[in-house]
Amino acid sequence: MSELINRHIITLLRRHDCVIMPGIGAFVATKVAAGFDSLTGKFNPPARIISFNPAINYDDGLLASSVSRRLKISFEQARERVEEEAELMRRRLKAEGALSISRVGTLYRRSDSRLDFRPAASWTPRLPIVSCPAQRPAAPIIELVRPSVDSEKSVAVVRVPLRLRRLRAAAAAMLIFLVGFALSTPIDLRQAQYASLAAPSFTAPEPEVFEPLPAPAGMELNIASAPADGILSIAKPEPEKPKNYVVVVASLATLEQAKEFITNSALSGLQILQSGDNYRVYCASGASQEEALSAADAIDGFRSAFPDAWVCRR
């Protein structure tokens, strides 16, 4: 595999959950939550592991689009470049039986022509979280005090770690502060509500009656009469159709990456739509796919800047 395609696969795996090599398969990045390993007795930090699925081998255009932007060539030229690289990979797997992808893993070709994948140990994804190495849980130190001459039973003394004692002291101080704040807050007695056995009585003011003014001499009053059925029809404005279709130009893993993409983009008016764990950047929306595409085509430089944009439903 060429170094160019190798770098693009590594870069895309840090921003996307799936990168497809046409005709070969898909490299899938799966998030693993932090947890406790009972065998080693350590807390493992969050991570992302790489797996391979040979059944997903169609060309989704993601890799070709990345090559097109990097080499500043057309999308079709980039797609031909990716197909040539995929053909070289298939020939090398057939001839040597193995293919190493730097910092990603190694593909192995079995006797039945199926592919196996072993992830690289040096895979270090940039997670959008603060990670830490595996840690052993802190446990209280228990010492058994030897009985003295005057004592007949052993006494178990539990020493609480310093961090836990500080945490308890901080929690106690916060509780005292909240209780003191609640007790020292003044209450306006004029606006306070008191409990009473009898319901309060209210006296409503008498309504004012206005006499109609007589019409001036020589003026006729025309009063519109209601329909025979007594129902007046009022024309209601048609509600605006919701714009459920958007033209997506990029799909990123974090909100910070989406904001950075908008800042570096030459187009204005880009917005962010969260879809599951991804953040999609779109440039136009509409009540239908045709309306969304028409709005995007009206933007100057849209087709040249984002040739691989697609329409999705909110």
VOPAGU-2260 file (C-alpha; in pm, 1 decimal, decimal comma):
REM VOPAGU-2260
SITE   aa  ch    i         X         Y         Z
SITE  MET   A    0       0,0       0,0       0,0
SITE  SER   A    1     127,0     345,6     -89,5
SITE  GLU   A    2     214,8     584,5     189,3
SITE  LEU   A    3     -43,7     835,7      60,7
SITE  ILE   A    4    -341,3     597,5      94,5
SITE  ASN   A    5    -205,2     473,0     428,0
SITE  ARG   A    6    -199,8     827,0     572,9
SITE  HIS   A    7    -552,9     896,7     449,4
SITE  ILE   A    8    -689,4     579,5     614,4
SITE  ILE   A    9    -527,7     674,4     949,0
SITE  THR   A   10    -657,8    1032,3     930,0
SITE  LEU   A   11   -1012,5     927,6     836,9
SITE  LEU   A   12   -1027,5     663,6    1113,7
SITE  ARG   A   13    -962,4     938,4    1369,2
SITE  ARG   A   14   -1263,4    1137,8    1243,4
SITE  HIS   A   15   -1503,3     865,8    1120,7
SITE  ASP   A   16   -1625,5     532,8    1251,1
SITE  CYS   A   17   -1589,6     348,8     917,4
SITE  VAL   A   18   -1339,8     382,5     629,4
SITE  ILE   A   19   -1401,8     159,9     325,3
SITE  MET   A   20   -1129,8      40,1      85,0
SITE  PRO   A   21   -1331,1     -40,5    -232,6
SITE  GLY   A   22   -1316,8    -407,7    -323,4
SITE  ILE   A   23   -1124,4    -498,6      -4,9
SITE  GLY   A   24   -1339,7    -421,5     301,3
SITE  ALA   A   25   -1409,7    -169,2     574,2
SITE  PHE   A   26   -1194,5     -65,7     871,9
SITE  VAL   A   27   -1433,2      -1,0    1162,2
SITE  ALA   A   28   -1341,2     205,2    1470,9
SITE  THR   A   29   -1545,6     103,6    1776,9
SITE  LYS   A   30   -1557,5     302,7    2100,8
SITE  VAL   A   31   -1496,5     106,8    2420,4
SITE  ALA   A   32   -1611,3     262,7    2747,2
SITE  ALA   A   33   -1396,4     275,8    3058,5
SITE  GLY   A   34   -1430,4     -23,4    3287,1
SITE  PHE   A   35   -1274,5    -236,0    3557,6
SITE  ASP   A   36   -1079,7    -550,3    3465,6
SITE  SER   A   37   -1134,7    -804,9    3740,9
SITE  LEU   A   38    -850,7   -1025,2    3612,9
SITE  THR   A   39    -580,7    -758,5    3635,1
SITE  GLY   A   40    -747,4    -549,9    3908,0
SITE  LYS   A   41    -711,1    -228,1    3708,2
SITE  PHE   A   42    -937,0      45,7    3574,0
SITE  ASN   A   43    -902,8      70,9    3195,2
SITE  PRO   A   44    -950,7     415,3    3029,9
SITE  PRO   A   45   -1185,3     470,9    2731,6
SITE  ALA   A   46   -1040,1     366,1    2395,8
SITE  ARG   A   47   -1119,2     295,5    2030,2
SITE  ILE   A   48   -1038,7     -42,2    1876,6
SITE  ILE   A   49   -1002,1    -117,3    1505,2
SITE  SER   A   50   -1172,4    -414,5    1339,7
SITE  PHE   A   51   -1217,0    -523,2     977,1
SITE  ASN   A   52   -1535,7    -623,6     790,0
SITE  PRO   A   53   -1475,5    -771,5     440,5
SITE  ALA   A   54   -1851,3    -770,6     363,9
SITE  ILE   A   55   -1856,8    -389,3     343,1
SITE  ASN   A   56   -1650,3    -331,1      29,2
SITE  TYR   A   57   -1853,9     -86,3    -179,5
SITE  ASP   A   58   -1717,9     257,1    -273,5
SITE  ASP   A   59   -1882,3     523,4     -55,7
SITE  GLY   A   60   -1654,5     799,9    -189,0
SITE  LEU   A   61   -1510,2     896,0     152,1
SITE  LEU   A   62   -1152,9     786,0      77,6
SITE  ALA   A   63   -1162,1     926,9    -277,4
SITE  SER   A   64   -1293,5    1259,1    -148,9
SITE  SER   A   65   -1007,1    1283,5     101,2
SITE  VAL   A   66    -749,3    1208,6    -171,9
SITE  SER   A   67    -913,9    1464,5    -400,8
SITE  ARG   A   68    -884,7    1741,1    -141,2
SITE  ARG   A   69    -524,8    1651,3     -52,4
SITE  LEU   A   70    -390,3    1629,3    -410,1
SITE  LYS   A   71    -622,2    1903,7    -545,6
SITE  ILE   A   72    -749,7    1680,2    -825,2
SITE  SER   A   73   -1100,7    1597,9    -943,9
SITE  PHE   A   74   -1314,7    1341,9    -765,5
SITE  GLU   A   75   -1309,1    1102,2   -1061,4
SITE  GLN   A   76    -928,9    1114,5   -1080,5
SITE  ALA   A   77    -906,0    1045,9    -707,4
SITE  ARG   A   78   -1147,9     752,4    -740,4
SITE  GLU   A   79    -931,4     600,9   -1016,5
SITE  ARG   A   80    -627,0     643,8    -792,2
SITE  VAL   A   81    -802,4     457,9    -508,0
SITE  GLU   A   82    -916,6     176,6    -741,2
SITE  GLU   A   83    -561,4     130,7    -869,1
SITE  GLU   A   84    -434,0     107,1    -511,8
SITE  ALA   A   85    -707,9    -145,6    -422,8
SITE  GLU   A   86    -607,5    -362,1    -719,6
SITE  LEU   A   87    -242,7    -358,2    -605,3
SITE  MET   A   88    -355,0    -462,2    -257,6
SITE  ARG   A   89    -552,9    -758,4    -395,3
SITE  ARG   A   90    -254,4    -874,6    -603,1
SITE  ARG   A   91     -18,2    -852,4    -308,8
SITE  LEU   A   92    -257,3   -1043,7     -81,6
SITE  LYS   A   93    -289,9   -1316,2    -342,9
SITE  ALA   A   94      86,2   -1338,6    -399,1
SITE  GLU   A   95     221,4   -1298,1     -43,1
SITE  GLY   A   96     -81,7   -1387,5     169,6
SITE  ALA   A   97     -39,6   -1085,5     397,6
SITE  LEU   A   98     -52,5    -706,0     371,3
SITE  SER   A   99      67,4    -467,4     641,4
SITE  ILE   A  100    -100,8    -126,7     682,5
SITE  SER   A  101     124,2      96,8     891,3
SITE  ARG   A  102     -18,9     194,2    1234,3
SITE  VAL   A  103    -353,4      26,4    1147,9
SITE  GLY   A  104    -293,7    -349,1    1129,8
SITE  THR   A  105    -221,1    -646,5     903,5
SITE  LEU   A  106    -452,3    -830,3     661,2
SITE  TYR   A  107    -407,1   -1207,2     614,0
SITE  ARG   A  108    -548,8   -1415,5     326,4
SITE  ARG   A  109    -669,0   -1759,4     430,0
SITE  SER   A  110    -676,2   -2071,2     213,7
SITE  ASP   A  111   -1047,5   -2018,2     140,5
SITE  SER   A  112    -970,1   -1662,1      11,1
SITE  ARG   A  113   -1124,7   -1497,1     317,4
SITE  LEU   A  114    -944,7   -1214,6     494,3
SITE  ASP   A  115    -842,3   -1194,2     858,8
SITE  PHE   A  116    -726,8    -877,3    1033,8
SITE  ARG   A  117    -491,9    -818,8    1326,7
SITE  PRO   A  118    -490,6    -457,4    1461,4
SITE  ALA   A  119    -156,4    -288,6    1518,4
SITE  ALA   A  120     -36,0    -245,7    1875,9
SITE  SER   A  121      80,2     108,6    1795,3
SITE  TRP   A  122    -270,8     232,7    1711,7
SITE  THR   A  123    -311,8     555,4    1914,8
SITE  PRO   A  124    -636,1     732,1    1819,1
SITE  ARG   A  125    -698,2    1092,4    1925,5
SITE  LEU   A  126    -999,1    1051,3    2149,2
SITE  PRO   A  127   -1216,4    1359,6    2223,1
SITE  ILE   A  128   -1185,3    1278,0    2593,2
SITE  VAL   A  129    -918,4    1292,6    2860,7
SITE  SER   A  130    -768,8     945,5    2895,1
SITE  CYS   A  131    -535,7     802,0    3153,0
SITE  PRO   A  132    -337,8     478,3    3188,1
SITE  ALA   A  133    -483,7     180,0    3368,5
SITE  GLN   A  134    -489,0     232,5    3742,9
SITE  ARG   A  135    -531,0       2,0    4039,3
SITE  PRO   A  136    -814,4     103,8    4277,1
SITE  ALA   A  137    -706,1     269,4    4599,1
SITE  ALA   A  138    -792,6      50,5    4898,6
SITE  PRO   A  139    -787,6     140,9    5267,5
SITE  ILE   A  140    -494,1       8,4    5466,2
SITE  ILE   A  141    -597,8    -238,0    5735,2
SITE  GLU   A  142    -354,0    -322,9    6010,1
SITE  LEU   A  143    -401,9    -573,3    6286,6
SITE  VAL   A  144    -280,4    -436,3    6619,2
SITE  ARG   A  145    -122,2    -691,9    6843,0
SITE  PRO   A  146    -301,6    -732,1    7175,2
SITE  SER   A  147    -134,0    -573,7    7474,0
SITE  VAL   A  148     -81,3    -738,6    7805,6
SITE  ASP   A  149    -406,6    -599,8    7946,3
SITE  SER   A  150    -611,2    -681,5    7633,2
SITE  GLU   A  151    -734,2   -1024,4    7533,6
SITE  LYS   A  152    -882,9    -945,5    7187,3
SITE  SER   A  153    -723,7    -811,0    6870,6
SITE  VAL   A  154    -841,2    -473,5    6738,9
SITE  ALA   A  155    -870,2    -401,9    6363,5
SITE  VAL   A  156    -766,9     -45,3    6279,8
SITE  VAL   A  157    -874,5      94,6    5941,3
SITE  ARG   A  158    -666,4     380,8    5806,8
SITE  VAL   A  159    -858,2     591,8    5557,3
SITE  PRO   A  160    -645,5     730,8    5268,5
SITE  LEU   A  161    -566,0    1102,6    5281,1
SITE  ARG   A  162    -760,6    1178,1    4960,0
SITE  LEU   A  163   -1078,7    1022,2    5098,5
SITE  ARG   A  164   -1050,0    1221,5    5422,4
SITE  ARG   A  165   -1007,4    1545,0    5226,0
SITE  LEU   A  166   -1311,0    1460,4    5014,3
SITE  ARG   A  167   -1525,4    1400,1    5321,2
SITE  ALA   A  168   -1406,1    1725,6    5478,4
SITE  ALA   A  169   -1491,2    1918,0    5160,0
SITE  ALA   A  170   -1837,8    1759,1    5145,0
SITE  ALA   A  171   -1905,2    1848,9    5509,8
SITE  ALA   A  172   -1795,5    2209,5    5452,0
SITE  MET   A  173   -2023,3    2238,8    5147,9
SITE  LEU   A  174   -2320,0    2099,6    5345,9
SITE  ILE   A  175   -2260,8    2351,7    5629,4
SITE  PHE   A  176   -2242,7    2635,7    5376,1
SITE  LEU   A  177   -2571,6    2536,9    5208,6
SITE  VAL   A  178   -2754,8    2502,2    5540,5
SITE  GLY   A  179   -2623,7    2838,8    5660,4
SITE  PHE   A  180   -2720,4    3006,2    5333,6
SITE  ALA   A  181   -3075,6    2867,0    5353,8
SITE  LEU   A  182   -3119,9    2980,8    5714,6
SITE  SER   A  183   -2974,5    3328,4    5657,4
SITE  THR   A  184   -3183,9    3412,6    5347,7
SITE  PRO   A  185   -3446,4    3677,6    5447,2
SITE  ILE   A  186   -3815,1    3625,8    5361,8
SITE  ASP   A  187   -4045,3    3914,9    5273,1
SITE  LEU   A  188   -4337,3    3874,1    5516,5
SITE  ARG   A  189   -4561,3    4087,6    5295,6
SITE  GLN   A  190   -4540,1    3829,1    5016,2
SITE  ALA   A  191   -4540,0    3520,2    5237,7
SITE  GLN   A  192   -4825,7    3269,3    5216,5
SITE  TYR   A  193   -4973,7    3160,0    5549,8
SITE  ALA   A  194   -5172,6    2848,8    5625,4
SITE  SER   A  195   -5530,8    2909,3    5741,6
SITE  LEU   A  196   -5830,8    2696,1    5836,5
SITE  ALA   A  197   -6076,5    2931,2    5665,3
SITE  ALA   A  198   -6058,7    3005,9    5295,7
SITE  PRO   A  199   -5978,7    3371,8    5216,7
SITE  SER   A  200   -6267,2    3579,4    5083,6
SITE  PHE   A  201   -6235,3    3808,6    4784,1
SITE  THR   A  202   -6476,9    4080,6    4671,4
SITE  ALA   A  203   -6494,5    4128,0    4296,3
SITE  PRO   A  204   -6551,7    4486,1    4177,7
SITE  GLU   A  205   -6879,1    4562,8    4007,0
SITE  PRO   A  206   -6846,8    4582,6    3627,0
SITE  GLU   A  207   -6880,4    4926,1    3471,4
SITE  VAL   A  208   -7164,7    4974,6    3224,6
SITE  PHE   A  209   -7105,5    5207,3    2930,1
SITE  GLU   A  210   -7396,3    5361,2    2744,3
SITE  PRO   A  211   -7362,4    5360,9    2365,1
SITE  LEU   A  212   -7302,9    5703,9    2210,8
SITE  PRO   A  213   -7572,5    5826,3    1968,5
SITE  ALA   A  214   -7474,1    5848,8    1602,8
SITE  PRO   A  215   -7429,7    6201,4    1463,5
SITE  ALA   A  216   -7709,5    6342,6    1251,2
SITE  GLY   A  217   -7693,0    6246,9     884,0
SITE  MET   A  218   -7462,5    5945,7     941,2
SITE  GLU   A  219   -7575,2    5589,8     875,8
SITE  LEU   A  220   -7420,3    5294,9    1051,0
SITE  ASN   A  221   -7369,8    4980,9     841,4
SITE  ILE   A  222   -7331,2    4675,5    1063,1
SITE  ALA   A  223   -7231,4    4354,0     893,8
SITE  SER   A  224   -7472,9    4073,2     965,9
SITE  ALA   A  225   -7354,7    3727,3    1056,2
SITE  PRO   A  226   -7427,4    3431,2     826,1
SITE  ALA   A  227   -7748,1    3234,6     864,5
SITE  ASP   A  228   -7573,9    2951,1    1041,6
SITE  GLY   A  229   -7410,5    3198,4    1281,5
SITE  ILE   A  230   -7055,9    3075,6    1207,0
SITE  LEU   A  231   -6794,3    3314,6    1074,6
SITE  SER   A  232   -6520,1    3159,0     865,9
SITE  ILE   A  233   -6172,5    3301,3     915,8
SITE  ALA   A  234   -5903,4    3227,4     662,9
SITE  LYS   A  235   -5600,7    3074,9     827,7
SITE  PRO   A  236   -5255,0    3110,3     675,3
SITE  GLU   A  237   -5102,4    2788,4     554,9
SITE  PRO   A  238   -4832,0    2665,8     795,4
SITE  GLU   A  239   -4479,9    2663,8     660,0
SITE  LYS   A  240   -4358,4    2316,3     573,5
SITE  PRO   A  241   -4075,1    2195,0     798,9
SITE  LYS   A  242   -3733,2    2180,5     635,9
SITE  ASN   A  243   -3644,3    1822,5     718,8
SITE  TYR   A  244   -3385,6    1771,4     442,2
SITE  VAL   A  245   -3032,4    1912,6     464,9
SITE  VAL   A  246   -2732,9    1909,0     227,6
SITE  VAL   A  247   -2441,8    1766,0     431,5
SITE  VAL   A  248   -2085,2    1858,9     335,5
SITE  ALA   A  249   -1898,4    1690,7     623,9
SITE  SER   A  250   -1962,1    1441,2     907,0
SITE  LEU   A  251   -1731,5    1475,9    1209,1
SITE  ALA   A  252   -1689,9    1295,5    1540,3
SITE  THR   A  253   -1693,8    1593,7    1778,7
SITE  LEU   A  254   -1853,0    1936,5    1804,7
SITE  GLU   A  255   -1509,3    2102,2    1822,1
SITE  GLN   A  256   -1407,0    1940,7    1492,8
SITE  ALA   A  257   -1730,4    2059,9    1329,8
SITE  LYS   A  258   -1671,5    2418,7    1448,9
SITE  GLU   A  259   -1311,9    2405,7    1324,1
SITE  PHE   A  260   -1433,3    2280,7     985,0
SITE  ILE   A  261   -1677,0    2575,5     957,5
SITE  THR   A  262   -1402,5    2821,6    1056,4
SITE  ASN   A  263   -1164,3    2689,8     789,4
SITE  SER   A  264   -1430,4    2663,5     517,0
SITE  ALA   A  265   -1456,1    2925,7     243,3
SITE  LEU   A  266   -1837,2    2908,6     238,5
SITE  SER   A  267   -2049,1    3110,5     478,4
SITE  GLY   A  268   -2375,2    3009,3     643,1
SITE  LEU   A  269   -2265,2    2656,0     739,1
SITE  GLN   A  270   -2456,2    2503,5    1030,1
SITE  ILE   A  271   -2419,0    2197,1    1254,4
SITE  LEU   A  272   -2667,9    1910,4    1295,9
SITE  GLN   A  273   -2610,1    1641,2    1559,6
SITE  SER   A  274   -2696,6    1289,3    1439,4
SITE  GLY   A  275   -2627,0    1021,6    1699,6
SITE  ASP   A  276   -2258,1    1039,4    1795,4
SITE  ASN   A  277   -2163,0    1240,3    1484,4
SITE  TYR   A  278   -2189,9    1611,8    1406,5
SITE  ARG   A  279   -2286,7    1689,6    1048,3
SITE  VAL   A  280   -2209,3    2022,8     881,7
SITE  TYR   A  281   -2469,3    2131,8     624,4
SITE  CYS   A  282   -2498,1    2433,0     396,5
SITE  ALA   A  283   -2867,4    2435,0     295,5
SITE  SER   A  284   -3204,4    2284,2     392,8
SITE  GLY   A  285   -3548,6    2236,9     243,0
SITE  ALA   A  286   -3885,8    2068,9     276,7
SITE  SER   A  287   -3782,7    1814,8      10,0
SITE  GLN   A  288   -3463,5    1681,0    -142,4
SITE  GLU   A  289   -3512,8    1890,6    -457,4
SITE  GLU   A  290   -3568,3    2208,7    -256,0
SITE  ALA   A  291   -3256,9    2143,3     -43,0
SITE  LEU   A  292   -3040,2    2077,9    -353,3
SITE  SER   A  293   -3176,3    2390,4    -526,5
SITE  ALA   A  294   -3088,1    2599,8    -221,6
SITE  ALA   A  295   -2736,8    2450,8    -215,0
SITE  ASP   A  296   -2682,0    2510,3    -590,1
SITE  ALA   A  297   -2771,0    2875,7    -536,6
SITE  ILE   A  298   -2459,7    2909,4    -316,4
SITE  ASP   A  299   -2161,9    3037,1    -514,8
SITE  GLY   A  300   -1878,3    2782,2    -526,7
SITE  PHE   A  301   -2076,2    2500,3    -362,5
SITE  ARG   A  302   -2021,2    2232,0    -629,0
SITE  SER   A  303   -1648,8    2298,5    -665,2
SITE  ALA   A  304   -1584,3    2308,5    -290,3
SITE  PHE   A  305   -1793,4    2002,1    -192,5
SITE  PRO   A  306   -1836,8    1764,2    -487,9
SITE  ASP   A  307   -1919,2    1470,4    -255,9
SITE  ALA   A  308   -2196,6    1642,4     -56,3
SITE  TRP   A  309   -2514,1    1442,4       5,1
SITE  VAL   A  310   -2873,0    1497,6     121,0
SITE  CYS   A  311   -3000,7    1341,8     442,4
SITE  ARG   A  312   -3318,9    1366,8     649,9
SITE  ARG   A  313   -3310,1    1521,3     996,3
